Amino acid sequence: MKRELWTANPTIEVMADVNAVPPAGIEGLEVRDDGTEREGKKCLGPLAIGSLKMRTHKECLRRLFTRNDLILDIKEVYEVSKECRG
């Protein structure tokens, strides 16, 4: 997405780009943006997203190996993710 498109849109509050290989999916975001404010919008880059995803994944797996009957649904995974975010 071109920078002039998102900067001119007052309804966008948060943007996330998962494309770590150039060219960027959202022009003007950096790969390491982790809640960085740009033009009044919170921005998440692919490395921040990937890092949180891996921490969440590892923690969920760790928990699954503690009990044979444990099932993690989307709500529980989301809570784990919030814990991993800090």
N, C-alpha and C positions, 0 to 999 in steps of 0.2 A: 504494500500500500504506500503510495506516495505521501511524503511528509505533509504537503499542503492539503491533502484530503483530511487527514486526522486532526491536524492543528486547527482547521476551520470548523470542525464539528463540535459544538458545545455539549452534545449529549454523551459523548464518549468520556468515561471516567477512568476505566482501566483497560490496558492493552497488554497482550501477551504474544510473544513471537517465539515459535518453537524451531525456527529454521536457523541452525547454528552455522551453516555453510553459506558463504556469500553467494548471491546477494541476499540481503536481509528480507524477511517477509514483510516487515514494517520499517520503512525508511526512517532513520533517526533514532531507533532503539539500539542499545548496545547489548552484546551477548551476555554481559555480566549484570545488567540492570536487575535489581532485586527490590522492587518497590520504589525505584527511582522516580522522582517527579520530573516530567518533561512536558512543557507547555500546559501545566495544570492537570496532567493525567498521570496516574500511577502506571509504571511500566515494569514488565517482567521480561527478561531476556531468556533465551534458551538454556543457558548454563544454570541460572537460578531455578528454572522449572525442572531441569534434569536432575539437579542436585537434590531437590525436595522429593522428587519422584523416587530416586534411589534410596534415600533415607527412609521414606515411607515403606517401600518395598521390603527393605531389609528388616525393618521393625515388625512388619506383618509376618514375614517368614519366621522371625525369631519367636513370635508369639504362637504361631501355628505349631512349632516344634515343642511347645510346653505341654500341650494336651492333645489327645487323639480326637476328641469330640468338638474341638473349637472350630467354629465357622465365622468368618468375618464377612459381613455384608457391607454394602456401600456406605451405610451410616457409620459403621465401626471403622472402616478404612479411612473415612473422612476425619473421624476423631483422632486416629493415629497420625494422620497427616498434620492436623493442627498441633499435636504434641511435638512432632518432628520439626515443625516450623519454629517453635519456641515462643 
